[in-house]
Amino acid sequence: MDEDTIEVRFSCLPSLAEKAFRVLERSREPKHFNDILREINFRLSESGAEKFSNDRAMTNQMASDKRFVAIGKSGFWALSDWDDISTKSITELMELFFHKKNKPQKIDDIFGYVSSKRPGVTRQSIVTYLYDKPQFIRTGEGEYSLSSWGGKSASRVRIKGESINSNIKDAIEELFIANETIRNSDLVRAIKDKTSASEATIRKAIKSCQEIEVVDKSGKSNLLICNDIRLT
């Protein structure tokens, strides 16, 4: 704010939309609806207010105000004049990235692009979309492309010389869908609880899954990530 500008005190702003605009303008980055409302009520409490804002009133005001734009269905809001923030869905952004690159892409590269446009998206969300959505196919080791390109889907068999026990496979998929990263000891324990398989069998299966990688060796147990949830 320059020296010639007079700023209205926050508590004196005439509407929730004005207060939300002030919060976003000051933060200079998208915020989740709940965080905007929380900040508004915090600022009001600082001024001695005893009556606070509710979510329905703010939703109605922001939705009808052209200065705001909802970022998909993520719950995040941005200011409409922020050109670097996309309102496309995660799937649409993923497809756009493939078209921009015009060749198969690694998960981390896809995540890097989408997260730059959509705050709050997790790497695990990208992995899940690649796994679930028919628009995408796995074309190589850790690489994906658009199914509309007509490429052949790569084999997803991960175990050398033998197929993975279906119960263990299902447990691994379920656990990595729910968790982006898991400690090896926790993964073994959780799979054992779900399948009653021996610890040796479980460890062998995990070791043989080529899409499970170690991302952190610190601590007593390695931290694991799965680059492709579908293991068979």
N, C-alpha and C positions, 0 to 999 in steps of 0.2 A: 504494500500500500504506500503510495507516494505522500509527500508532505502536505499536498493540497487537498487530499481526500479525507473526508470525515466519515468514520465508520460508525454505524448505528450499533449500540450495545446489543449483545446477543439476546438478552432477555426482552429487549424492546422490538425485536423483529416481529412483524405483524402476522406471520403465518408459519406453519410447520414447513411449508415448501421453502420459505426464505431461510429458515434455520438449517434445513437439510442442504440447501445450496451453499451456505456458509461453511458447513462441515466439509463437504466435498471439495469446495474451492480451496480451503486451507490444506486439506490432506494431499491434494493434487494426484490422487489415485482412487480407483474405484473402491467402494466399501460395501460390505454386506448390509442389507437393510437393518438387521438387528444391531449392528455396530453404529450405524447412523443414529438410530433411535436412542441407543445407550449414550452416545456422546451428547445428543441434544439434552436429554434428561440430566446428565451430569453437569452440563453447563448451566442449566436452569437451577439446579440445586445449589450451585456455587453463588448464584445471585439471590438466594434466599427463597426461591419459589417453593410452594408446597403442593402445587398442582402440576402434574406431569403429562406428557404426551402419550397417546396410545397408537398402536401399530395401524389400526384400520384407518384412522384419520390421516396419518402420514401417507399410507399407501394410496389413498384416493387423491391426495393433493399432488404427489409426485407423478402419478400415472397421467394426470391431466395437464401437467406442466411440461412444455416442450423443451425446457432446459435440461430435463433429466431423460435418461434412457436406461431401460432395464437390460442387463446383459444376459440374454437367453432366459433360462429358468433357474439360473444359479443363485438368485437372491441378491446378487451384486448390482449396484447402480453406479452409473457414471454421469458425467456432464456431457450433453450432446455435442459440445464443440471440441471434445477431446478426439482428435482424428486417429490416434494410435490405438484406440480401444475398439474391438469389434463386437458387434451384437449378434453375430452368427452363432449357431449352435456348435458344440464341440465337433460333431460329425462333419458339419459343413466346413469348418476350419481345417480338419484333417484332409478332407477331399481337396480343398483349395491348395493345401501345401503339396500334395501329390502332383496336382496339375502344374504348379509353379516349378517343381523340380523335374517332372516328366521322367522319373525313373524310380525304382524301388527305394524305400527309405528305412533307416534304422529307427527303433522306438525312441531313443533319446533325441534324435533330430526332430521327429514328429512332435514329441513333448515340448522341446525347446520352442518351436514355432507357436504351437497352440497356447502355451503358458504365457507367451509374450503378448498374446491378444486377449486371453481370458484369464483374469486373476482368479486364484483359488483352485484351478484345475490341478489334479495330482497326476503323477506319472502312472499310477495304478489305474486311473480312469482311462487313460489312453490305451493301456494294455487290455483292459476290459472291452473297450469299444472295438479294438482290432480283433478281439476274440469273438465278440457277439454279433457284430454288424456284418451283413452280407456284402456290403460295399468293399470290404477289404479281404485280401487273401495273403497268406504267408508264402513268399516265393523263394526264400532262402534262409540261411542261418541268421535269425534275428532280423530279417528284412521282410517288408510288406509292400504291397502295391494295391492298386484299385482292381477289383474283379472285372470291371468294365473294360480293362485293357486286354482281357483275354488270355492272361498268363496262366500257366499251370501251377496249381497249388502244390507246394513242396510237401513231402512226406513229413509227418509229425512224430514218427517213431523215434524215441530217444534212447532206448536201451540197446546196447550193442550185444547182439547174439541171443537176446531173449526179450520177451515182452514184459512190460511192467505189470505187476499185480493190479487188477482193475480197482480193487478197494483202496490200495495205496494211492494210485493215480487220482481217483476221485477226491480223496482226502487232501492231496497236494493242491489240486485245482481249487477246491473249496477254500483252503486256508490262504492261498495267494490272491484269491479274489477279494477276500476280506482284509488282507494285510499287504501293504506294499513291500515291506521287508519283514523278515522273521529271523530270529536267532536260530542257528542250526539245532541247538539242544531243545528249544521250544517247539520247533517243527517236528522233531523226532517224537517228543513227548505227546504232542497233539495227535499225530498220526497213529501212534500206539493206542491212545485212548479211543480213537475212532474205529480202528481196524483189528486190534488185538494181535497184529503181526509182531514178530520178534524185532528187537532193536537192530540186530545185525541185518535183517532183511530190509528194514526201513532205511538204514544208513546206506546200504548198497544201492537201493532204488534212487535215493536222493543224489548220490554221487554219480550215478549213471545218467541222470537227467541233464542233458547238455544245455538246456535253457536256464537252469538254475546256476547263478553266479554268486561268488563271494564279493561283497562290496565293502566290507570292513572286517579286518582280522583282529582288531583290538578286543580286549576282554577275553573271557574264558571260552566263548563260543562265537564262531564266525557269523556275521550278519549276511543273510542271503536275500537275493532278489530273483524273481522269475521273469524272464523276458518274453515268455510265451506261455500263457496259462494252459492252453490245450496241449496236453502231453502225449496224446495218442492220435 
